Amino acid sequence: MKICRNIKLFALLFLILSAYSINASYAVHSGRLEYNSVLFDYSKFNTAKIKKDADLYFELFLKSEAGEMKNTYLYAAMSKYYLLTKAAPSKIEPYVQLGRIYDYINKPRLAKENFSRAKNINSESPFTNFYFGEFYFKRRDYKKALKHYNVAYNNGYNNNYELNLRLATIYEKFADLVNAKKFYEVSYSMKPDTEIQQKIQLLNELNYDKTEYYHSIRE
């Protein structure tokens, strides 16, 4: 009887230790970074330091050539931003940055999930809406991209060069010549470029709806 009790006690202890071992780790499953929140007191974390490190790793990832180090920077940034979503869950930037990272590694569901979480915190954030717009622009879903770009534009990003150029491109694809020309001209005023200048001239000169150009840019 005593032996039986000892066996049961040993089995229970083994299960507890096994569970602890599993919970004490983190992993990337199908591109998703997972931590066990029970084991961390996130309120004790230095969020400013974590953010600084996360931003540095993300910047290094963007600047580095393809290879092992690029992936190292990517997953280092991912883990830091994930910690920030736990330590400072009301902050938008970590979710947006995770969304961008998941987009880079072709995990659209996870990217969209993180962009949506950021939107739930502040639906009018220009930072969130610009990159959510980029997510849809990349996939040629121009209507959804335009929706988010317009929110970004109306909430402080009206002087963003990339955003004005994106708006010009989308309006051109929608055959809205007035707005296309308007945003190309704004983009050109911010950063003079021969290609943009030629676009403006072309829109001025073409009989738009009767040319092959009109059909080609809508594809």
Helices and strands as residue ranges (DSSP letters): H 2-23, E 27-29, E 32-34, G 37-39, G 42-44, H 47-63, H 68-87, H 93-104, H 108-121, H 126-138, H 142-152, I 153-157, H 161-173, H 177-190, H 194-205, G 208-210, H 212-217
